[in-house]
Amino acid sequence: MSNLFTTTLRINLTKPEGRKAWAYLKNRDKSRYRSYSDAIIAAVNGFFDREQRLADDPYLETREKEDAFLQRVLDTVQCGAQANPLNGLAALLQSTAPPARENAAVQNDLDTAMDFINGL
């Protein structure tokens, strides 16, 4: 029995999906995908692996989108900090530092909570 399977691949170039697939195959990274077969195998395996992961974990796609969004936010903040690090840092510190009155109020609330807990 042979370990080689041969089939014919037909791509209809009159359809936009077919033209797009042919363009991907024709312009593939030949150092990574030495042949059409290598590219098609990677695409089929990637597609069905993802389908299986989504079936096993229906929230996978949502988490991936959230992670991508958070990464974009972090990249934007880093880019802004690199452009002008001192102004960016000063603005960040000023916007996050609570006023002294709030610190006193928070400490008072904590003291009250601790008195309550100690009284139990």
Rosetta constraint file for C-alpha pairs under 8 A:
AtomPair CA 11 CA 18 HARMONIC 5.36 0.50
AtomPair CA 11 CA 19 HARMONIC 7.76 0.50
AtomPair CA 11 CA 21 HARMONIC 7.85 0.50
AtomPair CA 11 CA 22 HARMONIC 7.18 0.50
AtomPair CA 12 CA 18 HARMONIC 5.19 0.50
AtomPair CA 12 CA 19 HARMONIC 7.32 0.50
AtomPair CA 13 CA 18 HARMONIC 5.06 0.50
AtomPair CA 13 CA 19 HARMONIC 4.88 0.50
AtomPair CA 13 CA 22 HARMONIC 7.76 0.50
AtomPair CA 14 CA 18 HARMONIC 7.14 0.50
AtomPair CA 14 CA 19 HARMONIC 7.17 0.50
AtomPair CA 15 CA 19 HARMONIC 6.37 0.50
AtomPair CA 16 CA 20 HARMONIC 6.11 0.50
AtomPair CA 17 CA 21 HARMONIC 6.15 0.50
AtomPair CA 18 CA 22 HARMONIC 6.11 0.50
AtomPair CA 19 CA 23 HARMONIC 6.09 0.50
AtomPair CA 20 CA 24 HARMONIC 6.29 0.50
AtomPair CA 21 CA 25 HARMONIC 6.26 0.50
AtomPair CA 22 CA 26 HARMONIC 5.92 0.50
AtomPair CA 23 CA 27 HARMONIC 5.95 0.50
AtomPair CA 24 CA 28 HARMONIC 5.74 0.50
AtomPair CA 25 CA 36 HARMONIC 6.37 0.50
AtomPair CA 25 CA 39 HARMONIC 7.12 0.50
AtomPair CA 28 CA 33 HARMONIC 6.83 0.50
AtomPair CA 28 CA 39 HARMONIC 7.65 0.50
AtomPair CA 29 CA 33 HARMONIC 5.95 0.50
AtomPair CA 29 CA 34 HARMONIC 7.92 0.50
AtomPair CA 30 CA 34 HARMONIC 4.93 0.50
AtomPair CA 30 CA 35 HARMONIC 7.27 0.50
AtomPair CA 33 CA 38 HARMONIC 5.37 0.50
AtomPair CA 33 CA 39 HARMONIC 5.39 0.50
AtomPair CA 34 CA 38 HARMONIC 6.46 0.50
AtomPair CA 34 CA 39 HARMONIC 7.85 0.50
AtomPair CA 35 CA 39 HARMONIC 6.59 0.50
AtomPair CA 36 CA 40 HARMONIC 6.09 0.50
AtomPair CA 37 CA 41 HARMONIC 5.95 0.50
AtomPair CA 38 CA 42 HARMONIC 6.20 0.50
AtomPair CA 39 CA 43 HARMONIC 6.17 0.50
AtomPair CA 40 CA 44 HARMONIC 6.04 0.50
AtomPair CA 41 CA 45 HARMONIC 6.02 0.50
AtomPair CA 42 CA 46 HARMONIC 5.93 0.50
AtomPair CA 43 CA 47 HARMONIC 6.02 0.50
AtomPair CA 44 CA 48 HARMONIC 6.20 0.50
AtomPair CA 45 CA 49 HARMONIC 5.82 0.50
AtomPair CA 46 CA 50 HARMONIC 6.11 0.50
AtomPair CA 47 CA 51 HARMONIC 6.26 0.50
AtomPair CA 48 CA 52 HARMONIC 6.14 0.50
AtomPair CA 49 CA 53 HARMONIC 6.24 0.50
AtomPair CA 50 CA 54 HARMONIC 6.09 0.50
AtomPair CA 51 CA 55 HARMONIC 6.18 0.50
AtomPair CA 52 CA 56 HARMONIC 6.17 0.50
AtomPair CA 53 CA 57 HARMONIC 5.91 0.50
AtomPair CA 53 CA 60 HARMONIC 7.58 0.50
AtomPair CA 54 CA 58 HARMONIC 5.14 0.50
AtomPair CA 54 CA 59 HARMONIC 7.47 0.50
AtomPair CA 54 CA 60 HARMONIC 6.15 0.50
AtomPair CA 54 CA 61 HARMONIC 7.27 0.50
AtomPair CA 59 CA 63 HARMONIC 6.35 0.50
AtomPair CA 60 CA 64 HARMONIC 6.17 0.50
AtomPair CA 61 CA 65 HARMONIC 6.24 0.50
AtomPair CA 62 CA 66 HARMONIC 6.20 0.50
AtomPair CA 63 CA 67 HARMONIC 6.01 0.50
AtomPair CA 64 CA 68 HARMONIC 6.15 0.50
AtomPair CA 65 CA 69 HARMONIC 6.16 0.50
AtomPair CA 66 CA 70 HARMONIC 6.15 0.50
AtomPair CA 67 CA 71 HARMONIC 6.10 0.50
AtomPair CA 68 CA 72 HARMONIC 6.29 0.50
AtomPair CA 69 CA 73 HARMONIC 6.34 0.50
AtomPair CA 70 CA 74 HARMONIC 6.18 0.50
AtomPair CA 71 CA 75 HARMONIC 6.07 0.50
AtomPair CA 72 CA 76 HARMONIC 6.11 0.50
AtomPair CA 73 CA 77 HARMONIC 6.23 0.50
AtomPair CA 74 CA 78 HARMONIC 6.09 0.50
AtomPair CA 75 CA 79 HARMONIC 6.04 0.50
AtomPair CA 76 CA 80 HARMONIC 6.17 0.50
AtomPair CA 77 CA 81 HARMONIC 6.10 0.50
AtomPair CA 78 CA 82 HARMONIC 6.07 0.50
AtomPair CA 79 CA 83 HARMONIC 6.20 0.50
AtomPair CA 80 CA 84 HARMONIC 6.59 0.50
AtomPair CA 80 CA 85 HARMONIC 7.55 0.50
AtomPair CA 80 CA 88 HARMONIC 7.07 0.50
AtomPair CA 81 CA 85 HARMONIC 4.49 0.50
AtomPair CA 81 CA 86 HARMONIC 7.82 0.50
AtomPair CA 81 CA 88 HARMONIC 5.48 0.50
AtomPair CA 81 CA 89 HARMONIC 7.14 0.50
AtomPair CA 84 CA 88 HARMONIC 6.10 0.50
AtomPair CA 85 CA 89 HARMONIC 5.93 0.50
AtomPair CA 86 CA 90 HARMONIC 6.01 0.50
AtomPair CA 87 CA 91 HARMONIC 6.05 0.50
AtomPair CA 88 CA 92 HARMONIC 6.12 0.50
AtomPair CA 89 CA 93 HARMONIC 6.09 0.50
AtomPair CA 90 CA 94 HARMONIC 6.10 0.50
AtomPair CA 91 CA 95 HARMONIC 6.09 0.50
AtomPair CA 92 CA 96 HARMONIC 6.21 0.50
AtomPair CA 93 CA 97 HARMONIC 5.88 0.50
AtomPair CA 98 CA 102 HARMONIC 6.34 0.50
AtomPair CA 98 CA 103 HARMONIC 6.93 0.50
AtomPair CA 99 CA 103 HARMONIC 6.70 0.50
AtomPair CA 100 CA 104 HARMONIC 6.40 0.50
AtomPair CA 101 CA 105 HARMONIC 6.28 0.50
AtomPair CA 102 CA 106 HARMONIC 6.05 0.50
AtomPair CA 103 CA 107 HARMONIC 6.09 0.50
AtomPair CA 104 CA 108 HARMONIC 6.08 0.50
AtomPair CA 105 CA 109 HARMONIC 6.20 0.50
AtomPair CA 106 CA 110 HARMONIC 6.18 0.50
AtomPair CA 107 CA 111 HARMONIC 6.11 0.50
AtomPair CA 108 CA 112 HARMONIC 6.20 0.50
AtomPair CA 109 CA 113 HARMONIC 6.15 0.50
AtomPair CA 110 CA 114 HARMONIC 6.10 0.50
AtomPair CA 111 CA 115 HARMONIC 6.14 0.50
AtomPair CA 112 CA 116 HARMONIC 6.27 0.50
AtomPair CA 113 CA 117 HARMONIC 6.25 0.50
AtomPair CA 114 CA 118 HARMONIC 5.99 0.50
AtomPair CA 115 CA 119 HARMONIC 6.10 0.50
AtomPair CA 116 CA 120 HARMONIC 6.80 0.50
